[in-house]
Amino acid sequence: MTLHDASKEFELDCKVRHLSPKTIDNYTKQLRYLENHLSIEFSILNIKDVKPAHIKSFMAMMDDAGRKSQYINDLLKVFKTFFTYLEAEGYPKAGIRDNSCYTEKNVIPSNARKACSNKASLDKYSV
């Protein structure tokens, strides 16, 4: 399943659960950021191809862009909720249930962040 299709299905589930429109819009926007990053940086379109290191790369990019810890943690909460939903729905594991994805800041050692700018170099940080 593509990330785009999965996020649309997740959005529908959020509506069915009567989450507030603001929350749903926030989830959708933040998942779109991740989807765009994975597509552009790693050519990843399918949920089964997402690895913890890809999420870490996105978090490192946000940190390097000067985003506050609270914002980064909010992103992590959305991503965790999304991938937990997919797992509960029986979709193939996206490989990101590794809890190291969901820690505050420094998700990739600072000396490794530059190396994670492309798929080839990211592989050595994959878990």
The first five atom37 places (N, CA, C, CB, O) and aatype in JSON, in Angstrom:
{
  "aatype": [12, 16, 10, 8, 3, 0, 15, 11, 6, 13, 6, 10, 3, 4, 11, 19, 1, 8, 10, 15, 14, 11, 16, 9, 3, 2, 18, 16, 11, 5, 10, 1, 18, 10, 6, 2, 8, 10, 15, 9, 6, 13, 15, 9, 10, 2, 9, 11, 3, 19, 11, 14, 0, 8, 9, 11, 15, 13, 12, 0, 12, 12, 3, 3, 0, 7, 1, 11, 15, 5, 18, 9, 2, 3, 10, 10, 11, 19, 13, 11, 16, 13, 13, 16, 18, 10, 6, 0, 6, 7, 18, 14, 11, 0, 7, 9, 1, 3, 2, 15, 4, 18, 16, 6, 11, 2, 19, 9, 14, 15, 2, 0, 1, 11, 0, 4, 15, 2, 11, 0, 15, 10, 3, 11, 18, 15, 19],
  "atom_mask": [
    [1, 1, 1, 1, 1],
    [1, 1, 1, 1, 1],
    [1, 1, 1, 1, 1],
    [1, 1, 1, 1, 1],
    [1, 1, 1, 1, 1],
    [1, 1, 1, 1, 1],
    [1, 1, 1, 1, 1],
    [1, 1, 1, 1, 1],
    [1, 1, 1, 1, 1],
    [1, 1, 1, 1, 1],
    [1, 1, 1, 1, 1],
    [1, 1, 1, 1, 1],
    [1, 1, 1, 1, 1],
    [1, 1, 1, 1, 1],
    [1, 1, 1, 1, 1],
    [1, 1, 1, 1, 1],
    [1, 1, 1, 1, 1],
    [1, 1, 1, 1, 1],
    [1, 1, 1, 1, 1],
    [1, 1, 1, 1, 1],
    [1, 1, 1, 1, 1],
    [1, 1, 1, 1, 1],
    [1, 1, 1, 1, 1],
    [1, 1, 1, 1, 1],
    [1, 1, 1, 1, 1],
    [1, 1, 1, 1, 1],
    [1, 1, 1, 1, 1],
    [1, 1, 1, 1, 1],
    [1, 1, 1, 1, 1],
    [1, 1, 1, 1, 1],
    [1, 1, 1, 1, 1],
    [1, 1, 1, 1, 1],
    [1, 1, 1, 1, 1],
    [1, 1, 1, 1, 1],
    [1, 1, 1, 1, 1],
    [1, 1, 1, 1, 1],
    [1, 1, 1, 1, 1],
    [1, 1, 1, 1, 1],
    [1, 1, 1, 1, 1],
    [1, 1, 1, 1, 1],
    [1, 1, 1, 1, 1],
    [1, 1, 1, 1, 1],
    [1, 1, 1, 1, 1],
    [1, 1, 1, 1, 1],
    [1, 1, 1, 1, 1],
    [1, 1, 1, 1, 1],
    [1, 1, 1, 1, 1],
    [1, 1, 1, 1, 1],
    [1, 1, 1, 1, 1],
    [1, 1, 1, 1, 1],
    [1, 1, 1, 1, 1],
    [1, 1, 1, 1, 1],
    [1, 1, 1, 1, 1],
    [1, 1, 1, 1, 1],
    [1, 1, 1, 1, 1],
    [1, 1, 1, 1, 1],
    [1, 1, 1, 1, 1],
    [1, 1, 1, 1, 1],
    [1, 1, 1, 1, 1],
    [1, 1, 1, 1, 1],
    [1, 1, 1, 1, 1],
    [1, 1, 1, 1, 1],
    [1, 1, 1, 1, 1],
    [1, 1, 1, 1, 1],
    [1, 1, 1, 1, 1],
    [1, 1, 1, 0, 1],
    [1, 1, 1, 1, 1],
    [1, 1, 1, 1, 1],
    [1, 1, 1, 1, 1],
    [1, 1, 1, 1, 1],
    [1, 1, 1, 1, 1],
    [1, 1, 1, 1, 1],
    [1, 1, 1, 1, 1],
    [1, 1, 1, 1, 1],
    [1, 1, 1, 1, 1],
    [1, 1, 1, 1, 1],
    [1, 1, 1, 1, 1],
    [1, 1, 1, 1, 1],
    [1, 1, 1, 1, 1],
    [1, 1, 1, 1, 1],
    [1, 1, 1, 1, 1],
    [1, 1, 1, 1, 1],
    [1, 1, 1, 1, 1],
    [1, 1, 1, 1, 1],
    [1, 1, 1, 1, 1],
    [1, 1, 1, 1, 1],
    [1, 1, 1, 1, 1],
    [1, 1, 1, 1, 1],
    [1, 1, 1, 1, 1],
    [1, 1, 1, 0, 1],
    [1, 1, 1, 1, 1],
    [1, 1, 1, 1, 1],
    [1, 1, 1, 1, 1],
    [1, 1, 1, 1, 1],
    [1, 1, 1, 0, 1],
    [1, 1, 1, 1, 1],
    [1, 1, 1, 1, 1],
    [1, 1, 1, 1, 1],
    [1, 1, 1, 1, 1],
    [1, 1, 1, 1, 1],
    [1, 1, 1, 1, 1],
    [1, 1, 1, 1, 1],
    [1, 1, 1, 1, 1],
    [1, 1, 1, 1, 1],
    [1, 1, 1, 1, 1],
    [1, 1, 1, 1, 1],
    [1, 1, 1, 1, 1],
    [1, 1, 1, 1, 1],
    [1, 1, 1, 1, 1],
    [1, 1, 1, 1, 1],
    [1, 1, 1, 1, 1],
    [1, 1, 1, 1, 1],
    [1, 1, 1, 1, 1],
    [1, 1, 1, 1, 1],
    [1, 1, 1, 1, 1],
    [1, 1, 1, 1, 1],
    [1, 1, 1, 1, 1],
    [1, 1, 1, 1, 1],
    [1, 1, 1, 1, 1],
    [1, 1, 1, 1, 1],
    [1, 1, 1, 1, 1],
    [1, 1, 1, 1, 1],
    [1, 1, 1, 1, 1],
    [1, 1, 1, 1, 1],
    [1, 1, 1, 1, 1],
    [1, 1, 1, 1, 1],
    [1, 1, 1, 1, 1]
  ],
  "atom_positions": [
    [[0.85, -1.17, 0.0], [0.0, 0.0, 0.0], [0.9, 1.24, 0.0], [-0.96, 0.0, 1.22], [1.92, 1.27, 0.68]],
    [[0.5, 2.25, -0.76], [1.3, 3.47, -0.8], [1.08, 4.28, 0.47], [0.95, 4.3, -2.04], [0.05, 4.17, 1.14]],
    [[2.07, 5.1, 0.79], [1.94, 5.98, 1.94], [0.75, 6.92, 1.79], [3.22, 6.8, 2.14], [0.04, 7.19, 2.75]],
    [[0.54, 7.4, 0.57], [-0.57, 8.31, 0.32], [-1.91, 7.62, 0.59], [-0.52, 8.82, -1.13], [-2.78, 8.18, 1.27]],
    [[-2.08, 6.41, 0.06], [-3.33, 5.67, 0.29], [-3.52, 5.35, 1.77], [-3.33, 4.38, -0.53], [-4.63, 5.43, 2.29]],
    [[-2.43, 4.98, 2.43], [-2.51, 4.65, 3.85], [-2.89, 5.88, 4.66], [-1.18, 4.08, 4.35], [-3.68, 5.78, 5.6]],
    [[-2.34, 7.03, 4.32], [-2.68, 8.24, 5.07], [-4.13, 8.66, 4.83], [-1.73, 9.39, 4.68], [-4.78, 9.2, 5.73]],
    [[-4.64, 8.43, 3.63], [-6.05, 8.72, 3.34], [-6.96, 7.81, 4.16], [-6.35, 8.56, 1.82], [-7.97, 8.24, 4.7]],
    [[-6.58, 6.53, 4.25], [-7.36, 5.58, 5.04], [-7.31, 5.95, 6.51], [-6.85, 4.14, 4.83], [-8.32, 5.85, 7.22]],
    [[-6.14, 6.38, 6.98], [-5.99, 6.82, 8.36], [-6.85, 8.05, 8.64], [-4.51, 7.11, 8.67], [-7.46, 8.17, 9.7]],
    [[-6.89, 8.96, 7.69], [-7.71, 10.16, 7.83], [-9.19, 9.78, 7.96], [-7.51, 11.1, 6.62], [-9.91, 10.35, 8.79]],
    [[-9.63, 8.84, 7.15], [-11.02, 8.38, 7.24], [-11.29, 7.76, 8.61], [-11.32, 7.36, 6.13], [-12.34, 8.0, 9.21]],
    [[-10.36, 6.96, 9.1], [-10.52, 6.34, 10.41], [-10.62, 7.41, 11.5], [-9.34, 5.4, 10.71], [-11.42, 7.27, 12.43]],
    [[-9.83, 8.46, 11.38], [-9.89, 9.55, 12.36], [-11.25, 10.23, 12.33], [-8.77, 10.58, 12.09], [-11.78, 10.6, 13.38]],
    [[-11.82, 10.39, 11.15], [-13.14, 11.0, 11.03], [-14.21, 10.11, 11.66], [-13.49, 11.27, 9.55], [-15.11, 10.59, 12.34]],
    [[-14.1, 8.81, 11.41], [-15.05, 7.85, 11.97], [-14.98, 7.84, 13.49], [-14.79, 6.44, 11.41], [-15.99, 7.64, 14.17]],
    [[-13.79, 8.06, 14.02], [-13.61, 8.11, 15.48], [-13.96, 9.48, 16.06], [-12.17, 7.75, 15.85], [-13.8, 9.71, 17.26]],
    [[-14.44, 10.36, 15.22], [-14.89, 11.69, 15.63], [-13.8, 12.55, 16.26], [-16.03, 11.56, 16.59], [-14.05, 13.28, 17.22]],
    [[-12.58, 12.44, 15.71], [-11.54, 13.37, 16.15], [-11.9, 14.76, 15.63], [-10.13, 12.91, 15.65], [-12.64, 14.88, 14.65]],
    [[-11.38, 15.76, 16.24], [-11.72, 17.12, 15.83], [-11.14, 17.4, 14.44], [-11.18, 18.16, 16.86], [-10.09, 16.87, 14.09]],
    [[-11.82, 18.22, 13.65], [-11.3, 18.58, 12.33], [-9.89, 19.16, 12.38], [-12.23, 19.57, 11.66], [-9.08, 18.91, 11.48]],
    [[-9.59, 19.93, 13.43], [-8.25, 20.51, 13.58], [-7.2, 19.41, 13.76], [-8.21, 21.48, 14.77], [-6.12, 19.48, 13.18]],
    [[-7.52, 18.4, 14.56], [-6.6, 17.28, 14.78], [-6.38, 16.51, 13.49], [-7.13, 16.35, 15.87], [-5.25, 16.16, 13.16]],
    [[-7.46, 16.26, 12.77], [-7.36, 15.52, 11.5], [-6.53, 16.31, 10.49], [-8.78, 15.24, 10.93], [-5.69, 15.74, 9.79]],
    [[-6.75, 17.6, 10.41], [-5.96, 18.44, 9.5], [-4.49, 18.42, 9.88], [-6.47, 19.88, 9.49], [-3.61, 18.36, 9.01]],
    [[-4.22, 18.46, 11.16], [-2.84, 18.42, 11.65], [-2.18, 17.08, 11.3], [-2.8, 18.65, 13.18], [-1.06, 17.06, 10.79]],
    [[-2.87, 15.98, 11.56], [-2.35, 14.66, 11.2], [-2.05, 14.58, 9.7], [-3.35, 13.55, 11.61], [-0.99, 14.11, 9.29]],
    [[-3.0, 15.04, 8.9], [-2.86, 14.96, 7.45], [-1.66, 15.77, 6.98], [-4.14, 15.46, 6.77], [-0.87, 15.3, 6.16]],
    [[-1.52, 16.97, 7.51], [-0.41, 17.83, 7.11], [0.94, 17.22, 7.5], [-0.56, 19.23, 7.74], [1.87, 17.2, 6.7]],
    [[1.03, 16.72, 8.71], [2.3, 16.16, 9.17], [2.65, 14.87, 8.45], [2.24, 15.91, 10.66], [3.83, 14.62, 8.18]],
    [[1.66, 14.06, 8.13], [1.93, 12.85, 7.35], [2.35, 13.2, 5.92], [0.7, 11.93, 7.33], [3.16, 12.5, 5.32]],
    [[1.8, 14.28, 5.39], [2.19, 14.73, 4.05], [3.66, 15.16, 4.04], [1.29, 15.89, 3.58], [4.38, 14.89, 3.08]],
    [[4.1, 15.83, 5.11], [5.52, 16.21, 5.22], [6.41, 14.97, 5.15], [5.78, 16.98, 6.54], [7.4, 14.94, 4.42]],
    [[6.04, 13.94, 5.91], [6.82, 12.7, 5.91], [6.78, 12.05, 4.54], [6.29, 11.73, 6.98], [7.81, 11.63, 4.01]],
    [[5.59, 11.97, 3.96], [5.44, 11.36, 2.64], [6.32, 12.06, 1.61], [3.96, 11.41, 2.2], [6.99, 11.39, 0.82]],
    [[6.33, 13.38, 1.62], [7.15, 14.13, 0.67], [8.63, 13.89, 0.9], [6.84, 15.62, 0.77], [9.39, 13.71, -0.05]],
    [[9.04, 13.87, 2.16], [10.45, 13.63, 2.49], [10.89, 12.25, 2.0], [10.68, 13.76, 4.01], [11.94, 12.11, 1.37]],
    [[10.1, 11.24, 2.31], [10.46, 9.88, 1.91], [10.5, 9.73, 0.4], [9.48, 8.87, 2.51], [11.36, 9.03, -0.14]],
    [[9.59, 10.37, -0.28], [9.53, 10.3, -1.73], [10.74, 11.0, -2.37], [8.23, 10.93, -2.23], [11.37, 10.45, -3.28]],
    [[11.05, 12.18, -1.9], [12.12, 12.97, -2.5], [13.5, 12.44, -2.12], [11.99, 14.42, -2.08], [14.36, 12.27, -2.99]],
    [[13.72, 12.18, -0.85], [15.05, 11.79, -0.37], [15.4, 10.33, -0.64], [15.15, 12.06, 1.09], [16.56, 10.0, -0.87]],
    [[14.39, 9.45, -0.6], [14.68, 8.02, -0.66], [13.87, 7.27, -1.73], [14.41, 7.4, 0.67], [14.01, 6.06, -1.87]],
    [[13.05, 7.97, -2.48], [12.19, 7.36, -3.5], [11.3, 6.28, -2.91], [13.04, 6.77, -4.63], [11.04, 5.25, -3.55]],
    [[10.83, 6.5, -1.7], [9.96, 5.54, -1.02], [8.52, 5.99, -1.18], [10.33, 5.41, 0.5], [8.16, 7.12, -0.85]],
    [[7.7, 5.09, -1.71], [6.28, 5.36, -1.88], [5.41, 4.38, -1.1], [5.92, 5.32, -3.35], [4.25, 4.67, -0.82]],
    [[5.96, 3.23, -0.75], [5.21, 2.14, -0.15], [5.5, 2.03, 1.34], [5.53, 0.83, -0.84], [6.65, 2.17, 1.76]],
    [[4.48, 1.77, 2.14], [4.66, 1.71, 3.59], [5.62, 0.6, 4.01], [3.33, 1.5, 4.27], [6.33, 0.74, 5.01]],
    [[5.65, -0.49, 3.27], [6.51, -1.6, 3.68], [7.99, -1.3, 3.5], [6.15, -2.84, 2.9], [8.84, -2.02, 4.01]],
    [[8.31, -0.23, 2.77], [9.71, 0.14, 2.54], [10.26, 1.11, 3.58], [9.85, 0.73, 1.18], [11.45, 1.41, 3.58]],
    [[9.4, 1.61, 4.45], [9.83, 2.6, 5.46], [10.56, 1.87, 6.58], [8.61, 3.39, 6.02], [10.08, 0.87, 7.12]],
    [[11.72, 2.39, 6.92], [12.54, 1.83, 7.99], [12.74, 2.89, 9.08], [13.92, 1.35, 7.44], [12.54, 4.07, 8.83]],
    [[13.11, 2.46, 10.28], [13.34, 3.43, 11.36], [14.32, 4.53, 10.99], [13.85, 2.72, 12.58], [14.13, 5.69, 11.35]],
    [[15.36, 4.18, 10.27], [16.37, 5.17, 9.89], [15.78, 6.26, 9.0], [17.54, 4.49, 9.18], [16.26, 7.39, 9.02]],
    [[14.75, 5.94, 8.22], [14.12, 6.95, 7.38], [13.39, 7.98, 8.24], [13.13, 6.3, 6.38], [13.44, 9.18, 7.96]],
    [[12.72, 7.51, 9.27], [12.03, 8.41, 10.19], [13.06, 9.25, 10.93], [11.13, 7.61, 11.18], [12.87, 10.45, 11.12]],
    [[14.14, 8.62, 11.35], [15.2, 9.34, 12.05], [15.8, 10.42, 11.15], [16.3, 8.36, 12.5], [16.11, 11.51, 11.62]],
    [[15.95, 10.11, 9.89], [16.47, 11.1, 8.95], [15.57, 12.32, 8.88], [16.63, 10.48, 7.56], [16.04, 13.46, 8.84]],
    [[14.26, 12.08, 8.85], [13.3, 13.18, 8.81], [13.39, 14.01, 10.09], [11.87, 12.65, 8.61], [13.36, 15.24, 10.04]],
    [[13.49, 13.32, 11.24], [13.59, 14.03, 12.51], [14.88, 14.85, 12.58], [13.52, 13.05, 13.67], [14.88, 15.97, 13.07]],
    [[15.97, 14.28, 12.09], [17.24, 15.01, 12.08], [17.15, 16.24, 11.18], [18.38, 14.09, 11.6], [17.68, 17.29, 11.51]],
    [[16.46, 16.1, 10.06], [16.28, 17.23, 9.16], [15.49, 18.34, 9.87], [15.55, 16.79, 7.87], [15.83, 19.52, 9.75]],
    [[14.46, 17.97, 10.6], [13.67, 18.95, 11.34], [14.52, 19.63, 12.42], [12.43, 18.28, 11.99], [14.44, 20.84, 12.62]],
    [[15.33, 18.85, 13.11], [16.21, 19.39, 14.15], [17.23, 20.34, 13.52], [16.93, 18.24, 14.9], [17.46, 21.43, 14.05]],
    [[17.83, 19.93, 12.42], [18.81, 20.77, 11.74], [18.18, 22.06, 11.21], [19.46, 20.0, 10.59], [18.86, 23.08, 11.08]],
    [[16.89, 22.01, 10.91], [16.18, 23.19, 10.42], [15.81, 24.13, 11.57], [14.92, 22.77, 9.66], [15.23, 25.19, 11.35]],
    [[16.16, 23.73, 12.79], [15.92, 24.58, 13.94], [14.55, 24.43, 14.57], [0.0, 0.0, 0.0], [14.13, 25.28, 15.36]],
    [[13.85, 23.36, 14.23], [12.53, 23.14, 14.84], [12.69, 22.84, 16.32], [11.78, 21.98, 14.13], [13.68, 22.24, 16.74]],
    [[11.73, 23.26, 17.1], [11.77, 23.06, 18.54], [11.47, 21.6, 18.89], [10.77, 23.99, 19.25], [10.82, 20.89, 18.14]],
    [[11.98, 21.19, 20.05], [11.79, 19.81, 20.5], [10.31, 19.44, 20.58], [12.44, 19.6, 21.87], [9.93, 18.33, 20.22]],
    [[9.49, 20.36, 21.04], [8.06, 20.09, 21.16], [7.45, 19.76, 19.8], [7.33, 21.29, 21.79], [6.64, 18.84, 19.69]],
    [[7.83, 20.51, 18.77], [7.31, 20.27, 17.42], [7.76, 18.9, 16.92], [7.78, 21.37, 16.45], [6.97, 18.14, 16.36]],
    [[9.04, 18.6, 17.12], [9.58, 17.31, 16.68], [8.87, 16.17, 17.41], [11.11, 17.23, 16.93], [8.54, 15.15, 16.8]],
    [[8.64, 16.33, 18.7], [7.93, 15.3, 19.46], [6.48, 15.15, 19.0], [7.97, 15.61, 20.95], [5.94, 14.05, 18.99]],
    [[5.85, 16.26, 18.62], [4.5, 16.19, 18.07], [4.48, 15.39, 16.78], [3.94, 17.61, 17.82], [3.58, 14.59, 16.54]],
    [[5.48, 15.62, 15.94], [5.59, 14.83, 14.7], [5.72, 13.34, 15.03], [6.79, 15.29, 13.85], [5.06, 12.5, 14.42]],
    [[6.59, 13.04, 15.98], [6.8, 11.64, 16.35], [5.52, 10.99, 16.85], [7.88, 11.54, 17.41], [5.24, 9.83, 16.54]],
    [[4.74, 11.73, 17.62], [3.47, 11.18, 18.12], [2.52, 10.85, 16.97], [2.79, 12.18, 19.08], [1.87, 9.81, 16.97]],
    [[2.46, 11.74, 16.0], [1.59, 11.5, 14.84], [2.07, 10.27, 14.08], [1.56, 12.73, 13.9], [1.27, 9.41, 13.72]],
    [[3.38, 10.18, 13.83], [3.91, 9.05, 13.07], [3.69, 7.74, 13.83], [5.4, 9.25, 12.79], [3.35, 6.72, 13.23]],
    [[3.9, 7.77, 15.13], [3.67, 6.56, 15.94], [2.21, 6.15, 15.88], [4.11, 6.79, 17.41], [1.9, 4.97, 15.73]],
    [[1.31, 7.11, 15.99], [-0.12, 6.82, 15.92], [-0.48, 6.23, 14.56], [-0.95, 8.1, 16.18], [-1.24, 5.26, 14.48]],
    [[0.07, 6.81, 13.51], [-0.2, 6.35, 12.15], [0.28, 4.92, 11.94], [0.48, 7.28, 11.14], [-0.48, 4.07, 11.46]],
    [[1.53, 4.64, 12.28], [2.06, 3.29, 12.04], [1.46, 2.26, 12.99], [3.57, 3.3, 12.18], [1.35, 1.09, 12.63]],
    [[1.07, 2.67, 14.17], [0.36, 1.76, 15.09], [-1.0, 1.41, 14.5], [0.19, 2.4, 16.49], [-1.43, 0.26, 14.56]],
    [[-1.67, 2.41, 13.93], [-2.96, 2.17, 13.25], [-2.78, 1.15, 12.13], [-3.54, 3.49, 12.69], [-3.55, 0.2, 12.02]],
    [[-1.77, 1.35, 11.3], [-1.54, 0.43, 10.17], [-1.29, -0.99, 10.65], [-0.36, 0.92, 9.32], [-1.79, -1.95, 10.08]],
    [[-0.52, -1.1, 11.71], [-0.23, -2.43, 12.26], [-1.51, -3.07, 12.8], [0.83, -2.33, 13.38], [-1.75, -4.26, 12.58]],
    [[-2.33, -2.29, 13.48], [-3.59, -2.81, 14.04], [-4.56, -3.23, 12.92], [-4.26, -1.74, 14.93], [-5.35, -4.15, 13.1]],
    [[-4.47, -2.56, 11.78], [-5.33, -2.89, 10.65], [-4.81, -4.08, 9.85], [-5.47, -1.69, 9.74], [-5.46, -4.53, 8.91]],
    [[-3.65, -4.59, 10.23], [-3.12, -5.79, 9.58], [-2.26, -5.54, 8.36], [0.0, 0.0, 0.0], [-1.99, -6.47, 7.59]],
    [[-1.83, -4.3, 8.17], [-0.95, -4.03, 7.03], [0.45, -4.52, 7.34], [-0.93, -2.52, 6.68], [0.83, -4.61, 8.51]],
    [[1.2, -4.83, 6.29], [2.57, -5.31, 6.53], [3.33, -4.32, 7.39], [3.31, -5.55, 5.2], [3.23, -3.1, 7.2]],
    [[4.09, -4.84, 8.31], [4.85, -3.96, 9.2], [5.76, -3.09, 8.36], [5.67, -4.77, 10.23], [6.43, -3.55, 7.44]],
    [[5.78, -1.84, 8.69], [6.61, -0.88, 7.97], [8.03, -0.88, 8.52], [6.02, 0.52, 8.05], [8.88, -0.13, 8.05]],
    [[8.29, -1.71, 9.51], [9.64, -1.8, 10.05], [10.0, -0.66, 10.98], [0.0, 0.0, 0.0], [11.19, -0.43, 11.23]],
    [[9.01, 0.07, 11.49], [9.38, 1.19, 12.33], [8.85, 1.06, 13.75], [8.89, 2.46, 11.72], [8.7, 2.06, 14.44]],
    [[8.57, -0.12, 14.17], [8.12, -0.3, 15.55], [9.3, -0.26, 16.52], [7.37, -1.63, 15.69], [9.12, -0.44, 17.73]],
    [[10.48, -0.02, 16.02], [11.66, 0.16, 16.85], [11.47, 1.43, 17.66], [12.96, 0.22, 15.99], [11.38, 2.52, 17.09]],
    [[11.41, 1.32, 18.97], [11.13, 2.48, 19.82], [12.18, 3.57, 19.74], [10.99, 2.04, 21.23], [11.93, 4.69, 20.19]],
    [[13.34, 3.28, 19.18], [14.36, 4.32, 19.09], [13.91, 5.43, 18.16], [15.67, 3.73, 18.6], [14.49, 6.52, 18.18]],
    [[12.9, 5.19, 17.34], [12.36, 6.25, 16.48], [11.62, 7.28, 17.29], [11.44, 5.66, 15.44], [11.48, 8.43, 16.85]],
    [[11.16, 6.91, 18.44], [10.25, 7.76, 19.17], [10.9, 8.39, 20.4], [9.03, 6.97, 19.59], [10.26, 8.54, 21.44]],
    [[12.16, 8.74, 20.27], [12.82, 9.4, 21.38], [13.01, 10.87, 21.07], [14.16, 8.74, 21.69], [12.94, 11.29, 19.91]],
    [[13.24, 11.63, 22.09], [13.35, 13.08, 21.95], [14.72, 13.46, 21.41], [13.09, 13.77, 23.29], [15.75, 13.0, 21.91]],
    [[14.74, 14.3, 20.41], [15.96, 14.87, 19.82], [17.01, 13.8, 19.52], [16.55, 15.92, 20.75], [16.79, 12.62, 19.77]],
    [[18.1, 14.21, 19.02], [19.27, 13.37, 18.74], [18.9, 11.97, 18.28], [20.13, 13.28, 19.97], [19.45, 10.99, 18.77]],
    [[17.98, 11.87, 17.35], [17.55, 10.56, 16.89], [18.61, 9.89, 16.03], [16.25, 10.68, 16.12], [18.61, 8.67, 15.85]],
    [[19.51, 10.68, 15.5], [20.68, 10.16, 14.8], [21.86, 10.89, 15.41], [20.59, 10.36, 13.22], [21.78, 12.1, 15.62]],
    [[22.96, 10.2, 15.69], [24.11, 10.91, 16.25], [24.46, 12.11, 15.38], [25.32, 9.96, 16.39], [24.43, 12.03, 14.15]],
    [[24.8, 13.22, 16.02], [25.03, 14.46, 15.27], [26.12, 14.3, 14.22], [25.4, 15.57, 16.22], [26.04, 14.95, 13.17]],
    [[27.11, 13.47, 14.47], [28.16, 13.28, 13.48], [27.7, 12.44, 12.3], [29.36, 12.65, 14.12], [28.41, 12.35, 11.29]],
    [[26.54, 11.82, 12.39], [26.04, 10.98, 11.31], [24.97, 11.67, 10.49], [25.49, 9.68, 11.88], [24.57, 11.14, 9.45]],
    [[24.49, 12.81, 10.92], [23.37, 13.46, 10.24], [23.68, 13.81, 8.81], [22.98, 14.7, 10.97], [22.85, 13.58, 7.92]],
    [[24.83, 14.34, 8.56], [25.2, 14.71, 7.19], [25.24, 13.47, 6.31], [26.56, 15.44, 7.17], [24.88, 13.52, 5.13]],
    [[25.7, 12.36, 6.87], [25.81, 11.12, 6.1], [24.46, 10.55, 5.72], [26.58, 10.1, 6.89], [24.38, 9.72, 4.81]],
    [[23.4, 10.97, 6.39], [22.08, 10.41, 6.14], [21.32, 11.18, 5.07], [21.28, 10.4, 7.42], [20.1, 11.06, 4.97]],
    [[22.01, 11.95, 4.3], [21.32, 12.76, 3.3], [20.93, 11.97, 2.06], [22.18, 13.93, 2.91], [20.18, 12.48, 1.22]],
    [[21.41, 10.76, 1.91], [20.99, 9.96, 0.77], [20.81, 8.51, 1.19], [21.99, 10.07, -0.38], [21.29, 8.09, 2.25]],
    [[20.13, 7.77, 0.35], [19.76, 6.39, 0.68], [20.97, 5.49, 0.89], [18.89, 5.82, -0.42], [20.97, 4.67, 1.81]],
    [[21.98, 5.63, 0.05], [23.15, 4.75, 0.15], [23.84, 4.9, 1.5], [24.13, 5.04, -0.98], [24.18, 3.9, 2.14]],
    [[24.06, 6.12, 1.93], [24.74, 6.31, 3.18], [23.85, 6.03, 4.39], [25.27, 7.69, 3.26], [24.34, 5.74, 5.48]],
    [[22.55, 6.12, 4.19], [21.6, 5.86, 5.29], [21.61, 4.39, 5.68], [20.17, 6.28, 4.88], [21.37, 4.06, 6.84]],
    [[21.9, 3.5, 4.73], [21.84, 2.07, 5.0], [22.72, 1.65, 6.18], [22.25, 1.3, 3.77], [22.36, 0.73, 6.92]],
    [[23.85, 2.32, 6.38], [24.71, 1.9, 7.49], [24.14, 2.28, 8.84], [26.08, 2.51, 7.33], [24.62, 1.8, 9.87]],
    [[23.1, 3.16, 8.87], [22.44, 3.53, 10.12], [21.13, 2.79, 10.31], [22.21, 5.02, 10.17], [20.44, 3.0, 11.31]],
    [[20.77, 1.95, 9.37], [19.51, 1.21, 9.47], [19.59, 0.22, 10.62], [19.2, 0.47, 8.15], [20.64, -0.35, 10.91]],
    [[18.45, 0.04, 11.25], [18.39, -0.92, 12.36], [17.58, -2.11, 11.95], [17.79, -0.28, 13.6], [17.41, -3.04, 12.75]]
  ]
}
